Amino acid sequence: MSSINAPAFPVQADIRIRQGDLGRSDSVSTIGLFRCLEDARIRLRMSRFDRLVRAGEFGPFQTIFVSQSAQRLARIRRAGNHIQVHTGIRRIGRSSFTYEQAVFAGAERVGTGTATVLLLGAQGPLALPDELIADLTEWALPEANRTVASRPEASRRSRDYYSYFAPLRARIGDVDANQHVNYIAQIGWYDEAVAAFTTAALNASEAVPDQPPSAYRVDYLGEVTYPGDYEIALHVRTFDADTVNYELGIFRGGTCLGIAEALGARGQLPAEVLSPR
């Protein structure tokens, strides 16, 4: 995550914490943090681009996620409180652009995040129009660049890479306006897989461990649709006395539709179930 200071972000938004943003610890969960970051992004008004679209001079198109990340840096407590999300544009590419965000509770930085989105037409990625580039440039961070983040290695798309699988079924409530499973639901699936793994590892038949990841980096590789039965694959990459680095994937049969990296608490997880292959 970037260590960029708050004044470098050109846009700030006050976001109210909702009850649904809280996890079992009564503080904002990582999934809740993703929602707060989204709330701030959707408040941005791209006026030039909006006029172009309304005039019928661009489109049809979809705006889809390529990747996202979020990390909790400190506990954010109590529904009804307000946090401030600072947003800027880290990268402007040919067909995509990347947001970078920082979350503050008072003067304390409590979270960070990024999101890369792509304009997609019927025949594939669309070049960003000049009007959208002009809008994005107004919010560009001082260190903005056009470097494309590296994609995960190809082995991560193979079922053979993973040692643990958790089955999940898409629900109709997971489907969004683009007619595929919403990204928040997909991140929730990763949380489900980590919970299932830790529960099985600790043989916890009654008290389910509360060890959800505090950070995610997610790459979207294909459409996750309804109806559908899926498996969430999990592999422990590394661990130490306090943390576990997970690698995860969403599979439908032999096809990998998404990949994630997550940082979770180790708790009482024994070394013998965490040792990487």
N, C-alpha and C positions, 0 to 999 in steps of 0.2 A: 504494500500500500504506500501511497505517496505521503511524504511528510510536509507537503506544501502548507504554508501558513494561511490562516483565515483571510487576511486582507486581500490575498491574491485572487479570491473567488469573486466574480463580478455580480452574482445574484444570490440573494438570501431570502429564505422563506420560513415563516413560523409555522410549525406543524404541531397539531394537537395529538397527543398520544391517546389511542383508543384502547378499550379493554381487550379487544381482539389482537392488539399488538403485543400483549404480555404473554410470557411463557409461564411455566410451572413455578419458577422462582419469583414470580410477581414483578419481574423486570422485563424490559423489551427484549423479545427473542430476536434471533438473527432474521427469521422470516418477517417479524414485525419491522425490523430495520429496513429490509428490502421494500416494504410497503411505504415507509416514511420517505425513503429516497425517491420512490416513484411519485408520491404525492407532490414532492418538490419539482420533479421534472415536468409533470403535466401542467404545472402552473406557468411554465415558460410560454410566451406567446411569440411565435415566429411570424411576424406580421407580413413580411414580404412574401414568404412562401405560402401563407394562408390565402393571400389575395390571388396568387398565381393559380392555386388549386381551385378556388371559388370561380375564377374566370374560365375554368375548363381547359387551361393551357398546360396542365401537367397531370399525368395519370392515364388510366387507373393504376394504383400502386398500393402496396402494403408496407407498413413499417414493422419490421420484425427484429427481435433480439439476435445478435450474434453471440454475445457473451455478457456476463454480469459478474460483479463481485460485491461483497459486503463484509465488513468486519466490525464486531463490537469491541470497543476499546475499554469501556467501563460500563457499569450497570446504570440503566435508565429506569427509574422507578415511577410507579403510580400513573394510572390512567387519568386523563384530564390535564396533566402537565403539558407544557409546551417545550419543544426543542427547536433549534434553528438549524436548517439544512442549507449549506452553502454549495452552490453549483457553478461549474464552469465547463468549457469545452476543452478537452485535452488533445484531441486529434480530429482533423478533418481530412477524410480520404476521398477517393473517387466516387464510391457508392455508399460509404458508411461514415459515421462519425462517433466519437466517444465522449461521453460525459465523465467528469470526475467530481466527486462530492465529499463534503466533510460535514459531520453532525456535531453540534455543540449543545450542551446543557449548561447555560450560563457561560462562563469563560472556559469550561472544561471541554476538550475535544473527546467525544464519547463514541464516535463511529466514523467509518469511511466507506466509500463505495465507488464503483465505476459501472458504466453500461455502454456497450457498443451496439448501435442499431444500424440496420441496413434498409435501404429503399428497394423494394422488390416488385418487379412487374411480371406480366405473364410469361415473358421470355427470359427472365433472370434479373440480376441486379441492374438498377437504373443509375445513371450518372446524377450526382447531386446538381440541381439547377443553380444558376448563379444567385437567384433570390434566396435560396436556402443557405448557400455558403455565406452570403452577406449577413443573414441573421445570426448564423453560428459564429462568425468572426467577431461580432460584437461581444460575445461571451467567452472568447478564447482566453485561456490562461496565459500568463506571461511566458511560461516554458512550453507552450503548445507545440506539438510536432506532428509529423505525419508517419511516424514509425508504427508499423503494424505489429501487434503483440504476437508472439510465437504461439502456434497451435500445439495442442498436446500430441505426443508421439502416436504413431499409427497403432502401436500395440495396445493402446488403451481402448480401441474399438473392438477388440477381440474378447469373446467370452472366456477364453483360456487364460486371460490375464488375471482374472478375479477368482477369489476363493470362497466367497459367500454370496448368496442370492436371496433376496426377499421378494416374494410375489406381491403384486398390487394390481388392482383393477381400476381403470378410469371411471370416474363418476360424472354424471351429466352436469353437476354443479361445478366441475373443473373446467368446462368448456367456455371459451371467451368469444368475442365478436368475430374473431378470425377463424372460428370453427375448429380450433385445436385446444389441447389442454393448456391452461394458463401457466405462465412461468412460475407464479407463486405456488401453484399446486405441485409443479415439478420439484421445486425446492423442498416442499413439504414431503414429497416422496423420498428424497435423500435423507431428510430427518428421520422418516419412518425406518429406513434401512439401517441407519446408525443405531436407532433405538432397539431394533430387533436384534442386531449384532451384539450390542452390549448386554441386553437382557439374556440372550442365550449364553454369552460368555461367562456371565456371573451367575447363571442358573437362577435368575430372579423371577420366580413364579408369581410372587405377590407384589412386592415393592419394585416397580419399574424404575431403573436408574434414570436420574435427571441429568444427562450428560450430552445435550444437543451441541452441535458445533457452534463455535463463536465466530467462525469465518467460512465463507464459501467463495470459490471461483467456479463459475458455471459456463460451459460452452454448449451451444445448441447446434445439433448436427442434422436433425430431421424433425418432421412433424410428429407430435404425439397426439393421437386422436381418440375420439370416443365413437363407438364402444371399442374396448381393447383390454387385453390382459398383458401385463408387462412384468418384467423382473428388474429390480434394482440391484446391481452388482456392486460388491465392496471388496476393496483390497487395502490392507494396512501398508502404507509405504514406509513410514518410520514412526518411532515413538521414543519418548524419554520418560523421566520420572513424573512429569506433569501433563504432557500433551500427547495426542495421537494425530498423525497426519493420514487422513483417509483419501483414497481415490475411489470414485464411484462412477457408475454408468447406468443409463436407462436402456434396457434391451427389450425388443419384441422379437422373439425367436432369436435368430442369429444376427439381427440388425441392431446396431448401436445408434440411438437417437439423441443421446446427450451424455455429456461427461462433466464431472465435477471434482474439485479438490476441496477438502474440508479440514478444519483444525478443530479438534474436540478435546475435552478434558479426559485424562486417563482414568482418574478415580482409582478404583480397586481392580481394574482390568489386569489380569495376570499376563506375564511376559510370554508364556507359552502359546496364548491365543493371538498375540499381537505380532509375533516374530514374522517378518516378511519372508516370502519364499526366496 
